[in-house]
């Protein structure tokens, strides 16, 4: 497995009062469509209409997430590529991004969406506090599905293979009821949690019910975003058409 860059990126922040959602951010990052192919890596249904509206599209399924270096496209075949949370299961991030750059022609854009490490931080805090209440001295961390490629390290990753790299965060909040919070924790909790799920769930339920009673729900801060880069021209190559 490749090792993430040690340095954190300084993100390009969205001006206050001008917040956008992820779909809008991707649309803006792609810019005006040309006459070439746009590649969509993954199976995000919210993004598909945006990509298909650009014209010719090649959709690469979620099964490529573990072998992105083997994209079934010739070099420089596309004018743009969008990957939405598609690097969370990739063993070699460097090889994956190199594969993205390979299939996009010179001057084409690569847009990668990912979560930041602070995404849903309240859920991790709820897990750690509830586990300690159950007697777990040092709770294992809640699973972070975007740990291999987080928005925090995206600029360092992309700069190895692309130019004009920029990172745009997308912030928001979501409110859960008790059942939704329990379902998220159950789906992401470590296999060896140090405590039975029934005991942990009873403590979590009590804490979430208190939050719902006091605030109308359990609020999670969401922090996701996009990293974009441009494929540099190689000697003797022409821009994507």
N, C-alpha and C positions, 0 to 999 in steps of 0.2 A: 504494500500500500504506500502511496506517496505521502510525504509529510507536508502539512500546511506551512506556508511561510510564517516566520516568527513575528514579523512586524505587522501591526494593525494598520488598516487603511484610514486615511482621512476622507470621510464621505462628502459628497456634494449634496448639501442639504436643500430641501424644498422650502421656498420662502413661506413664512407664516401666512395663513389665510389663502394659500394656493395649494392646498393638499390635494393629491390625486390618488386614485386607486391603482392597483397593480396593472390592470388591463390598460388604463389610460397611459400609464408610464411607459408600458411596452409599445403602445401605438405611437407615442411621441418619439421614442428612441429609434424606432424603425424608419421614421421619416416617410417621404413620399415613395410609393412603389415605382419600380422600374418595369422592365419587361422580362426580368429573369425569374428564377425559382426561389421561393422562400422555404426553408426547411424548418419544420416544427419537431423538436425532440421532446418526447413525452406524450401524455394523453390528456392534457388539461383542456377540459371542454369550454371553459370561459375564454380561453385564448384562441381557440380554433376559428371562431368567426372573424376575429381581427386579422389573422394570418390569411385566411381564405379570401378575404376581401381584397387582398393585394394582387390576386391573380393566381398564377401557377404555384402549387404547394406540394411538397413532399412531406408526408407525416411519418416520422420514425417512432415506432411504438415504445412503450415503457420497457420492453425487454432489452433495449439497447443501453439502458442505464448502467448495466454492469459491463458493457463492452463497447463504449462509445468510440473507441479508437478504430472500430471496424464499421463506420458508417457506410452504407451501401451506395455511395455516390462518388463520381470521379472528382479529381482535383479541380477546384474552381468552378464547380457546376452550379452553384447557387449565388444569388446576390445578397442574401441575408439568411441568418439562422437564429431561431428563438428556442431557448431551452428553459422550461419552467419547472423548477425544483427537480431537475433531471440528474443532478450530480450527487444527490444524497446517498446513492448506493454504488457509486463508481469507485472502484478500488484505486485507480490511478488518475487523479484529477488532471495532472499535467498532460497525460496522453489523451484524455477526453477533450481538453481545450485545444490541444494541437490538432485533433481530429476535426473540431469545429472550424478552425482556421484553414485547414486543408481543403475542405469542401466549399468554402466561400471564396469567391474571386477577389482579386486585389481591389481595395476600396469598398468592399462589402462590409456589412455590419454583423456583429455577433452580439446578441442580447441574452443574458443569463439572469433568471430570477432565482432568488434564494432567500431564506430566512436569516436574520441576524441572531447572534447568540442570546440577545436579550428578548427575543420573541417569546411571548407568553411567560414572562419571568414569574408572574404571580402563581402560575400553576406549579412551577418548580419549588417556589417557596412554600406553597400549601403542602406539597409532597414531603419536603424535608421537615417541616414543623410537625406534621401529623405522625411521621415515622418516629421522630424523637419523643413525641407524646406517648408512643407505643413502646418506648424503651430501647429504640435503636440508637446507639451512641453516635455512630458515624454513618448516616444513611447513604447508600450508593446514589449517584446522581440519576435523576430522571432521564430517560433516553432522549437524546437530541438527534432527530433524524437528519438534520442538516449539518452535523458536526464536521463532516469531511470537507464540505464547502460551505462556509458561512459568508454572509454579506460582509462581515468584519474583515475577512482576509481576501475578498474578491479582487480588489485592485492589484494586490501583489501577485495573485494567480494569473490574472489576465495580462499583466504587463510582460509576462514571459513570452507571450505569443502574439499580442495585438498592440496596436498603437492607439493614441487618443482615448485612453481608458478613463471612464467616469463611473462613479457609483452614486445612485440616487435612492435614498431610503423612502419607504412608504410606511407611515405610521398610522395607527388606528386603535380602536378598542372594540372588544366584543363582550357581550354580557351573557353568562351561562346561568342556567338553573342548576339545582342540585344534581339531577340525573345526568346532565351534560358534563358537569365537572367530574363526576365519578367515572363516566364512560371514558373521558380523555385520560384520566389517571390510570385506569385499568389497561387501556391500550398501550400506554407508553412506559409503564412501570418496569423496573428491572426484573429479570427472571428470579434473581436471588435478592429479594427485598429485605430480608432479615426479620420479617414479620408476616403473619398470614394476611391475606387480602381482606378477609372478613373483619379482622380487628382494625386494620388500617382504614377500611371503608367506613366503619362506624365513626371513627374520629373525624375523617374528612367530611362525612355527611353532616356532623354536628357543626363543624366550622363553617361549611358552606351555607347551611341553613341560617346561621347567625348573620352571615353577610347578606343573604337574600332578605332576611327580615329587616336589617338595618338600612340596606341600600337598594333593595329591589332586585338584586342579582349579584353574581360573582363576576366581577369585571376583570378581563384580561387585557393587558397591553399587547398589541401586535406590532411587530417591527420586521417588515420584510422589505424587498426592494429589488432593484435591477443593477447589474453591472454590464456596461457596454464597451465595445472596442471595435476598432477598424482593422481589417486585414491589410497589412502593408504590401506594397507592390514588390514582387520579386524581379530579379534581373531578367528582362526579356518578356515579362508577363504583361497582359493588358487588363484593365479594369473589367469587373463583371458586367455583363449586359443583360 
